[in-house]
Amino acid sequence: MTSFAGPRTSSDVARIFNIQRYSLNDGQGIRTVVFFKGCPHTCPWCANPESISVKIETMRRESKCLHCQPCLRDVQECPSGAFEQIGRDITLDELMCEVMKDDVFFRASGGGVTLSGGEVLMQAEFATRFLARLRQLGVHTAIETAGDAPAQRLLRLAQQCDEVLFDLKIMDAERARQVLNINLPRVLANLNMLVAEGITVVPRLPLIPGFTLNEDNIQRILALLHSLGLRVLHLLPFHQYGEPKYRLLEREWTMAGVAPPAMAEVADVQRVAEQAGFQVTVGG
């Protein structure tokens, strides 16, 4: 599998793996979502396994493979296009040109640009400069994050956002560390900081059977958000859409036997949250 080291400088070049246009999730209006490569966390349910490594990777599609002998496993040399490069480096100016192609849709719909991943906080210096330039042009900006980074790194980036989509997952600190490699006390301190700074935060709860989808975990999250004066919650039900990518990357999909939550289960969580005074969106 082909790979090489990280991008040249953290402020001038970013490493991304996708730019998704015309998204109706990930913030208000029509969005262009930039997916940054690299994530320090180990969520078993991750639907974007290609986002985890900061290295550029090669993905092989068996349906296109001619089984050449010898196989060079090289994107440029492959005659059938079976090998696909995952990840590329892009400069600040190049990325600005890419996303501003969609400016007419932002203006018409009240949409904008969302930075996702991976974990955008791993490339926060670049992301902060990028969002600052977008805001100068009047573009609505947002990030998706787990909030697990030094406080000032997160704050500088969040100050360039119109909203921060903030994921809350396992609320037991020891289990969050063991399963997700997440520093939950730091995450909660950062969430408190963002709210205290007056930054618009949209909490999101992935509904993952066996991990986050249980009464105790949900009640902990609702109590936390209530204490912070937050009354909006997005529910993100688990799905199996990422499974084919694990096969293409020749990695094990440990959630293969886990069924997505039934509509009734999701509705129950929504009902509990709404009865507690929250405005709930399923998806988002």
Buried (B, 14 or more C-beta within 10 A) or exposed (E): BBEEEBBEEBBBBBBBBBBBEEBEBBBBBBBBBBBBBBBBBEBEBBBBBBBBBBBBBBBBBEEEBEEEEEBEBEBEEBEEEBBBBBBBBBBBEEBBEBBBEBBEBBBEBEBBBBBBBBBBBBBBBBBBBBBBBBBEEEBBBBBBBBBBBEBEBBBBBBBBBBBBBBBBBBBEBEBBBEBBEBBBEBBBEBBBBBBEEEBBBBBBBBBBBEBBBBEEBBEBBBEBBEEBEBBBBBBBBBEBEBBEBBBBBEEEBEBEEBEBBEEEBBEBBBEBBEEBEBEBBBEB
